[in-house]
Amino acid sequence: MSAFEFFFSFYGLLLGLSVAELVGGFARVLHERERVRFGWLTPMLAAFVALDVATFWNQAWVIFRGAPFNHALLIAGLIIAAVFYTAASVTFPRVSAEGVHDRIDLDDHFWKHRRLVFGCIMTANLIVGLMFMALMSADAGFAALSTTRLWVGFGIFFFTTATAAFAPWRPAVIGSLLIVLAYSLWTVAMSAINLMTAGGWSPPMAGG
């Protein structure tokens, strides 16, 4: 087992718990849909968090695949994944059989918890961003990854996420959520286009 495989067996498991928490939270509110007012804000927030978790899975391949085994990296991975798990665990409300006559409004839940969720996402991205900048300053290979598109995207992400977390004006919060979600979807679309341009991937060998 390589150093990256060992690290990712730990890091990927912890990030996977965040995905499970998001999917489980959605399933719980769907199960109680008769007393849930869905709205659009919490589902959009959940989509954004899920896309960002997937982005971190991708970043692990870019940043950590050449890293040696190191205890500090395991702790860094633990902190990043724990912050993501915290965000994922409060994206949807806890729904239980108790209080079955209580109505649940997901838009209200969004406004109560958006600072915590967006704040956690900002924190996790800031940790990885600082690690990436440190690597770029120390290694020419990482420095070559520094592009205008990278830093423009970084700026868009942090500005919109900070606005969504802390802006007191609700239209600004909603607009920032729409922008950062659209940006996340755009990066996925660009990756899909690159995949198709490259010809996809090779089929398995016959008899393999």
Backbone as a ProteinNet text record, in pm:
[ID]
protein_1_A
[PRIMARY]
MSAFEFFFSFYGLLLGLSVAELVGGFARVLHERERVRFGWLTPMLAAFVALDVATFWNQAWVIFRGAPFNHALLIAGLIIAAVFYTAASVTFPRVSAEGVHDRIDLDDHFWKHRRLVFGCIMTANLIVGLMFMALMSADAGFAALSTTRLWVGFGIFFFTTATAAFAPWRPAVIGSLLIVLAYSLWTVAMSAINLMTAGGWSPPMAGG
[TERTIARY]
84.7	0	87.9	58.7	137.3	97.1	180.1	149.4	16.7	-8.8	-134.9	-253.7	-240.9	-350.2	-382.4	-278.4	-301	-370.5	-321.9	-383.3	-527.4	-551.4	-684.9	-784.9	-738	-829.3	-890.1	-816.5	-863.5	-941.5	-883.2	-943.3	-1072.9	-1071.2	-1189.1	-1303.5	-1270.1	-1374.5	-1443.8	-1365.3	-1423.1	-1505.8	-1457.5	-1536.8	-1664.3	-1654.1	-1770.7	-1880.1	-1842.3	-1941.4	-2020.3	-1954.5	-2024.9	-2129	-2092.7	-2188.4	-2305.8	-2274.2	-2380.3	-2472.7	-2416.9	-2497.4	-2589.7	-2540.5	-2624.4	-2737.6	-2703.4	-2805	-2904.8	-2852.6	-2940.7	-3033.4	-2981	-3063.5	-3174.9	-3142.4	-3245	-3349.4	-3303	-3396.5	-3490.2	-3438.1	-3522.2	-3632	-3596.1	-3699.7	-3795.5	-3746.9	-3835.3	-3935.2	-3888.7	-3976.3	-4087.2	-4056.8	-4155	-4210.5	-4218.2	-4253.7	-4391.8	-4481.1	-4614.1	-4612.4	-4510.1	-4502.1	-4380.9	-4322.8	-4204.8	-4238.8	-4205.3	-4210.4	-4069.5	-4050.1	-3915.4	-3853.2	-3920.3	-3856.6	-3739.5	-3652	-3537.1	-3401.8	-3398.1	-3270.3	-3190.2	-3251.6	-3178.2	-3137.5	-3225.2	-3178.3	-3062.1	-3064.4	-2952.4	-2825.7	-2841.4	-2725.9	-2668.2	-2756.2	-2709.6	-2635.6	-2686.5	-2619.1	-2480.8	-2470.6	-2341.2	-2242.6	-2287.9	-2199.3	-2153.8	-2245.9	-2209.9	-2107.1	-2126	-2030.5	-1893.9	-1892.5	-1764.4	-1693.1	-1767.9	-1706.2	-1642.3	-1713.7	-1658.3	-1533.4	-1534.5	-1417.3	-1298.2	-1323	-1213.6	-1159.6	-1245.2	-1197.9	-1100.1	-1136.1	-1049.8	-919.5	-929.7	-810.8	-715.4	-771.3	-684.5	-592.4	-645.9	-564.2	-455	-489.9	-393.5	-285.2	-326	-234	-158.5	-228.1	-169.3	-111.8	-132.7	-90.9	60.3	135.4	280.3	336.7	248.9	294.2	346.7	447.6	495.9	401.3	418.1	340	385.6	288.4	321.8	202.7	230.8	123.5	52.3	125.7	64.7	-37.7	-11	-105.5	-234.3	-221.3	-341	-426.2	-360.7	-433.3	-498.7	-426.2	-484.4	-607	-597.1	-711	-827.6	-796.5	-900.2	-972.5	-896.7	-957.5	-1045.2	-993.5	-1070.9	-1199.9	-1189.5	-1308.1	-1406.2	-1355.7	-1444.3	-1522	-1455.7	-1524.3	-1634	-1603.4	-1704.6	-1821.1	-1789.7	-1896.1	-1988	-1929.8	-2011.2	-2107	-2057.2	-2143.1	-2254	-2216.3	-2315.1	-2420.7	-2380.9	-2473.5	-2580.6	-2557.3	-2658.5	-2726.1	-2690.5	-2753.5	-2903.3	-2939.3	-3079.8	-3114.3	-3238.5	-3277.3	-3289.3	-3276.1	-3300	-3449.8	-3493.9	-3636	-3656.3	-3748	-3775.9	-3924.7	-3961.2	-4102.2	-4169	-4087.6	-4144.3	-4188.8	-4294.2	-4345.3	-4396.7	-4470	-4515.2	-4612.1	-4668.2	-4761.7	-4691.7	-4561	-4485.5	-4451.7	-4466.8	-4429	-4280.7	-4215.6	-4073.6	-4058.2	-3998.4	-3976.6	-3826.6	-3789.1	-3646.8	-3585.7	-3666.1	-3613.2	-3577.7	-3663.7	-3632.4	-3505.2	-3491.7	-3371	-3247	-3258.3	-3145.4	-3100.8	-3195.4	-3159.6	-3102.6	-3141.6	-3089.5	-2947.1	-2911.3	-2784.4	-2688.2	-2724.1	-2639.4	-2500.9	-2488.5	-2355.9	-2264	-2317.8	-2236.1	-2195.5	-2289.5	-2259.1	-2158.8	-2188.1	-2095.8	-1962.1	-1966.7	-1842.6	-1753.8	-1813.8	-1736	-1676.4	-1755.9	-1705.2	-1588.3	-1601.1	-1491.7	-1366.8	-1384.8	-1270.5	-1196	-1270.7	-1206.9	-1130.9	-1192.7	-1126	-1005.8	-1013.5	-900.3	-781.1	-807.3	-698.1	-627.7	-706.5	-647	-580.1	-640.8	-579.9	-443.7	-432	-303	-199.8	-244	-152.5	-104.2	-196.5	-162.5	-64.7	-86.8	4.6	142.9	148.3	277.3	351	278.4	340	386.6	308.6	348.5	474.7	491.7	611	735.4	714.4	828.2	860.3	767.7	787.4	745.9	832.8	805.4	688.5	672.3	561.8	426.7	415.3	291.8	277.8	390.4	385.4	329.8	354.8	304.9	152.7	91.3	-54.5	-122.1	-41.8	-95.8	-133.7	-263.4	-312.8	-409.3	-433.4	-531	-668.4	-706	-835.9	-846.8	-739	-740.2	-768.6	-698.5	-712.3	-841.4	-888.5	-1018.8	-1128.6	-1120.8	-1217.5	-1211.4	-1090.9	-1071.4	-1136.4	-1116.4	-1174.9	-1326.5	-1381.2	-1526.7	-1583.6	-1518.4	-1567.4	-1568.9	-1459	-1451.4	-1540.6	-1548.4	-1633.4	-1779.6	-1826.2	-1966.6	-1998.1	-1906.4	-1930.6	-1934.2	-1842.2	-1842.1	-1968	-2011.6	-2134.4	-2254.2	-2261.2	-2372.3	-2372.8	-2254.9	-2246.7	-2281.5	-2235.5	-2238.4	-2318.9	-2361.3	-2436.8	-2570.4	-2606.4	-2733.7	-2854.1	-2829.2	-2936.5	-2969.6	-3091.4	-3128.3	-3112.2	-3150.9	-3127.9	-2980.6	-2889.6	-2746.4	-2704.5	-2760.4	-2729.8	-2777.6	-2902.7	-2959	-2881.7	-2849.5	-2773	-2636.5	-2569.7	-2437.9	-2446.8	-2551.1	-2570.1	-2590.3	-2670.7	-2694	-2565.1	-2484.7	-2360	-2261.6	-2241.8	-2141.5	-2187.5	-2319.8	-2369.4	-2352.5	-2383.8	-2366.2	-2218.6	-2129.2	-1986.1	-1942.9	-1992.1	-1958.8	-2008.3	-2130.3	-2185.6	-2108	-2062.6	-1983.3	-1851.9	-1786.4	-1660.6	-1685.3	-1799.8	-1834	-1856.3	-1927	-1952.3	-1822.4	-1727.9	-1599.1	-1522.3	-1530.1	-1464.4	-1527.5	-1660.9	-1729.9	-1691.3	-1681.1	-1640.5	-1499.2	-1409.1	-1271.1	-1266.4	-1352.8	-1357.7	-1402.9	-1506.6	-1556.1	-1455.5	-1388.2	-1287.8	-1172.6	-1137.6	-1027.9	-1068.2	-1196.6	-1241.2	-1293.1	-1323.2	-1374.5	-1265.3	-1296.6	-1193.9	-1205.3	-1102.1	-1096	-1185.3	-1250.3	-1330.9	-1241.7	-1297.6	-1215.8	-1174.2	-1059.3	-1009.3	-1098.8	-1122.3	-1205.5	-1141	-1222.6	-1171.1	-1095.4	-1089	-1013.7	-1093.3
-119.9	0	124.3	216	338.5	435.6	541	641.4	709.9	738	803.5	712.1	584.3	490.1	479.9	480.9	474.5	601.8	717.5	844.1	852	812.5	829.2	730.1	615.8	522.3	585	675.4	747.4	872.1	953.7	1080.1	1056.9	961.7	933.2	879.5	799.1	747.7	861.1	956	1067.5	1158.7	1186.4	1265.8	1192.1	1059.9	980.3	991.2	1008.3	1026.8	1155.9	1258.6	1384	1362.1	1287.1	1256.6	1176.6	1077.6	996.3	1081.6	1180	1267.9	1353.3	1403.4	1483.1	1399.3	1282.2	1196.2	1149.2	1112.5	1069	1180	1303.3	1416.7	1441.6	1432.8	1451.1	1340.3	1217.1	1105.2	1120.8	1172.5	1189.2	1292.3	1405.8	1506.8	1460.7	1381.1	1327.6	1230	1152.1	1057.2	1130.7	1249.9	1329	1443	1421	1528.9	1588.1	1513.1	1566.7	1683.4	1690.1	1802	1890.8	1878.8	1957.9	2052	2179.6	2275.4	2286.1	2237.2	2223.2	2357	2433.9	2553.7	2517	2615.7	2594.3	2615.7	2688.3	2729.5	2612.7	2531.3	2418.7	2315.5	2275.9	2184.8	2240.1	2370.5	2429.6	2429	2457.4	2452.9	2312.2	2211	2072.2	2035	2080.8	2053.7	2117.9	2239.7	2308.8	2235.8	2194.2	2122.6	1991	1917.8	1790.2	1809.8	1913.1	1940.1	1977.5	2050.8	2090.8	1971.3	1878.9	1756	1678.4	1666.9	1598.2	1668.8	1802.2	1879.4	1847.2	1831.7	1797.2	1657.4	1566.8	1434.8	1448.7	1534.4	1560	1627.6	1724.5	1794.9	1702.3	1600.9	1505.6	1435	1403.8	1339.5	1434.2	1560.8	1657.5	1689.4	1711.9	1763	1652	1544.6	1447.3	1321.2	1301.1	1173.2	1154.2	1264.4	1251	1271.8	1289.1	1318.5	1192.4	1206.6	1092	1063.3	947.4	920.1	1015.2	1079.9	1175.7	1190.5	1186	1195.3	1329.5	1436.3	1569.2	1576	1507.8	1507.2	1434.9	1329.7	1259.8	1351.9	1429.2	1521.3	1632	1681.4	1783.4	1728.8	1605.3	1542.8	1524.4	1488.1	1472.5	1605.1	1713.3	1844.9	1887.5	1873.8	1914.3	1835	1702.3	1618.1	1642.6	1668.8	1695.3	1824.9	1925.8	2052.6	2030.8	1952.1	1920.9	1843.1	1748.7	1669.2	1758.1	1854.8	1947.6	2023.9	2072.7	2143.8	2053.3	1930.3	1838.1	1799	1786	1737.2	1837.7	1967.4	2068.7	2126.8	2076.2	2126.8	2097.8	1975.9	1939.5	1930.4	1961.4	1951.9	1807.6	1786	1654.3	1630.8	1523.3	1491.2	1363.6	1365.8	1248.9	1225.1	1111.1	1077.3	1165.1	1225.5	1314.4	1444.7	1501.1	1626.4	1610.3	1500.2	1469.7	1574.5	1655.4	1757.9	1892.1	1899	2021.4	2032	2151.1	2174.9	2209.9	2166.7	2191.7	2273.5	2388.9	2477.3	2479.8	2424.1	2416.2	2552.5	2647	2781.8	2845.4	2826.3	2876.7	2812.2	2682.5	2611.2	2669	2701.4	2761.7	2890.8	2978.6	3108.2	3094.6	2990	2970.3	2915.8	2839	2765.6	2801.5	2895.8	2924	2974.1	3049.6	3097.8	2981.9	2884.1	2768.9	2687.2	2659.2	2575.1	2643.6	2767.4	2838.7	2866.5	2894.3	2917	2794.3	2676.3	2551.8	2527.9	2552	2533.1	2627.7	2753.1	2848.7	2803.1	2752.6	2708.9	2593.9	2493.9	2379	2421.9	2508.1	2554.4	2642.2	2719.3	2803.1	2717.8	2609.6	2520.7	2461.9	2409.4	2349.6	2456.4	2575.2	2683.1	2723.4	2732.9	2766.9	2657.6	2529.7	2418.9	2425.5	2454.8	2460.6	2574.2	2690.3	2803.1	2772.3	2702.6	2663.4	2568.1	2475.3	2381.6	2454.2	2551.6	2626	2708.2	2756.8	2835.7	2749.1	2619.1	2530.9	2437.1	2420.8	2319.8	2377.1	2362.6	2417.7	2347.2	2218.7	2145.1	2198.9	2228.6	2288	2432.6	2504.1	2643	2651.7	2548.1	2547.5	2538.2	2494.9	2484	2617.9	2719	2851.6	2920	2941.5	3006.1	3118.4	3206.9	3314.6	3256.9	3153.3	3089.7	3034.9	2976.7	2921.4	3029.7	3141.9	3246	3325.7	3340.6	3403.8	3317	3187.7	3095.4	3095.1	3099.7	3105.4	3231.7	3345.1	3470.5	3469.1	3415.5	3405.7	3319.6	3207.3	3114.3	3179.6	3242.6	3297.6	3420.9	3503.9	3623.1	3583.8	3493.2	3454.3	3373.8	3288.2	3208.7	3298.1	3394.3	3487.3	3572.8	3615.9	3695.2	3612.1	3488	3400.2	3372	3370.6	3340.7	3460.7	3579.2	3690.9	3812.5	3818.6	3935.5	3945.2	4062.9	4077.2	4090.1	4118.5	4142.9	4012.6	3964.6	3833	3818.1	3917.4	3902.4	3881.6	3945.2	3926	3782.8	3726.8	3588.5	3492.6	3510.8	3421.5	3434.8	3558.8	3579.3	3513.2	3522.9	3461	3309.1	3252.6	3108	3064.3	3137.2	3103.5	3111.3	3215.5	3232.5	3121.1	3090	2988.9	2850.3	2824.9	2696.8	2688.2	2798.1	2799.2	2780.8	2843.8	2828	2682.9	2618.7	2478.5	2389.4	2414.8	2335.9	2361.3	2486.6	2518.9	2441.4	2429.1	2352.8	2205.2	2152.1	2013.5	2000.1	2097.6	2094.5	2100.8	2185.4	2194.6	2062.7	1997.6	1867.3	1764.5	1767.5	1674.8	1699.9	1827.4	1860.9	1813.1	1833.1	1785.4	1633.7	1565	1419	1375.6	1440.9	1405	1441.4	1555.2	1597	1498.5	1443.5	1346.7	1208.1	1191.2	1062	966.8	1018.5	930.9	842.5	714.6	622.3	491.2	411.1	288	181.8	98.6	-10.9	-118.1	-200.9	-308.8	-408.7	-470.8	-570.1	-693.9	-751.3	-872.4	-984.6	-1048.4	-1156.6	-1111.1	-974.3	-922.7	-923.7
0	0	0	-93.5	-101.8	9.6	27	129.5	98.7	-31.2	-67.1	-40.5	-74.6	-51.1	98.3	179.7	324.4	372.6	326.6	366.2	318.3	193.2	137.7	196	242.3	307.3	432.5	494.6	613.6	573.8	487.3	445.9	368.9	275.6	195.7	279.1	379.3	468.4	541.8	592.9	667.7	577.5	455.7	362.3	322.5	310.9	277.7	382.3	507.2	612.5	591.1	538.1	508.4	399.8	296.2	190.1	246.6	330.9	391.6	477.9	548	632.6	547	434.3	344.4	285.9	233.7	172.7	278.8	397.2	504.3	550.8	558.3	598	498.2	369.9	268.1	275.9	297.2	305.6	425.1	536.2	654.9	632.3	572.5	548.9	439.4	344.2	241.2	302.6	398.7	467.6	542.8	592.1	667.1	581.7	450.4	357.9	383.3	448	472.8	570.3	655.2	748.5	723.2	604	568.2	454.2	473	363.3	306.3	185.3	131.5	91.8	8.6	-42.4	-132.8	-159.7	-248.1	-180.1	-71.4	-14.6	42.5	127.1	185.9	81.3	-13.6	-118.3	-200.5	-231.2	-304.8	-220.3	-90.5	-0.6	5.2	14.2	19	-108.9	-224.7	-351.7	-353.9	-304.8	-299.3	-209.1	-90.3	2.3	-60.1	-123.7	-186.1	-297	-380.1	-487.4	-431.5	-320.4	-262.2	-200.4	-141.1	-89.6	-204.7	-317.1	-433.1	-485.1	-479.6	-520.6	-431.4	-302.6	-211.3	-238.7	-281.8	-321.4	-438.4	-534.6	-648.9	-605.5	-514.2	-468.1	-394	-326.1	-257.2	-356.8	-475.2	-578.6	-627.3	-647.6	-699.6	-596.9	-471.8	-370.7	-297.9	-262.1	-169.7	-234.1	-364.9	-421.8	-419.8	-415.7	-408.7	-270.1	-171.4	-34.9	33.4	117.2	194.3	311	371.3	491	601.6	664.9	769.5	862.8	992.7	1091.8	1083.5	1056.6	1048.9	935.3	823	712.9	750.7	829	876.1	963.7	1049.5	1137.1	1054.2	952.6	865	793.1	744.6	680	775.8	899.5	1001.5	1026.1	1037.9	1064.4	948.1	825.9	707.7	698.8	712.6	700.2	814.2	934.2	1047.4	1027.4	971	943.3	839.3	737.3	637	698.1	785.1	847	929.9	999.4	1077.6	987.1	873.6	778.8	726.6	689.4	632.9	734.8	861	963.2	999.7	972.1	1005.4	881	763.4	641.5	641.5	682.3	697.5	845.3	882.4	1023.6	1068.2	1197.5	1254.6	1261.7	1202.7	1200.6	1280	1375.1	1457.4	1465	1520.9	1536.2	1640.9	1729.5	1829.6	1764.3	1816	1759.8	1619.6	1595	1459.1	1406	1493.3	1448.6	1422.3	1449.1	1424.4	1275.5	1222.3	1084.5	1077	970.1	949.5	822	834.5	720	689.3	575.3	541.2	511.9	464	444.3	579.2	679.7	814	867.6	841.9	887	820	691.9	620	686.9	716	773.6	914.8	986.6	1121.9	1121.1	1018.4	1021.3	908.5	823.5	707	746.8	856.3	897.3	934.2	1006	1045.5	924.6	834.8	719	627.1	587.4	498.9	568.3	698.5	772.7	773.9	791	787.7	649.7	545.6	409.3	382.4	426.9	410.2	484.2	606.4	686.5	620.2	574	508.9	383.9	303.3	180.9	211.8	319.2	357.3	399.2	473.1	515.4	393.7	300.7	180.6	95.1	86.2	9.1	63	195.9	257.2	233.7	242.5	214.3	69.8	-21.7	-163.7	-191.9	-129.3	-149.5	-93.9	19.2	75.3	-18.3	-77.7	-172	-298.1	-345.8	-465.6	-441.6	-318.9	-289	-272.6	-249.9	-222.5	-337.4	-432.4	-536.7	-672.3	-771.2	-903.8	-971.6	-943.8	-1003	-958.3	-830.5	-779.8	-826.2	-836.5	-882.4	-1024.1	-1105.2	-1243.2	-1248.8	-1139.2	-1134.3	-1108.1	-1073.7	-1046	-1176.7	-1197.2	-1317.9	-1280.1	-1376.1	-1353.4	-1323.2	-1395.5	-1373.6	-1231.3	-1181.6	-1045.7	-942.8	-951.3	-850	-866.9	-990.3	-1010.2	-949.7	-975.1	-916.1	-764.8	-710.6	-565.5	-508.7	-578.6	-532.3	-537.9	-647.7	-659.4	-547.5	-523.6	-421.7	-284.3	-245.8	-110.5	-93.8	-195.2	-183	-169.5	-255.8	-250.7	-125.4	-83.2	38	161.2	168.6	282	283.2	166.1	158.4	203	154.5	193	342.7	403.3	546.1	632.5	593.9	688.7	644.5	519.6	474.6	549.2	598.8	670.5	578	449.9	354	282.1	298.8	247.4	96	14.5	-130.3	-165.6	-89.8	-114.7	-82.6	24.5	62.8	-45.4	-89.6	-191.6	-322.4	-361.6	-483.8	-477.5	-362.4	-346.4	-352.4	-291.6	-298.6	-443	-518.5	-658.6	-739.6	-713.2	-789.3	-758.8	-629.7	-594.7	-638.4	-635.7	-685.2	-836.4	-906.5	-1052	-1088.6	-1012	-1038.9	-1018.6	-912.6	-887	-1000	-1047.4	-1157.8	-1287.4	-1305.6	-1424.6	-1426	-1311.3	-1306.6	-1338.3	-1294.3	-1328.1	-1478.3	-1537.5	-1680.9	-1760.5	-1715.6	-1784.1	-1776.6	-1661.7	-1647.8	-1740.7	-1751.5	-1840.8	-1986.5	-2024.2	-2160.9	-2187.6	-2091.5	-2107.1	-2122.2	-2047.4	-2056.8	-2195.5	-2248.6	-2380.9	-2489.7	-2472.6	-2570.1	-2576.6	-2459.7	-2452.8	-2503.4	-2535.7	-2587.1	-2481.9	-2363.4	-2257.9	-2202.2	-2182.3	-2134.6	-2209.5	-2202.2	-2280.1	-2217.8	-2300.9	-2247.3	-2187.1	-2097.6	-2040.1	-2147.6	-2127.7	-2221.6	-2217.7	-2332.6	-2339.3	-2258.4	-2176.4	-2092.6	-1972.8	-1950.5	-1837.7	-1711.4
[MASK]
++++++++++++++++++++++++++++++++++++++++++++++++++++++++++++++++++++++++++++++++++++++++++++++++++++++++++++++++++++++++++++++++++++++++++++++++++++++++++++++++++++++++++++++++++++++++++++++++++++++++++++++++

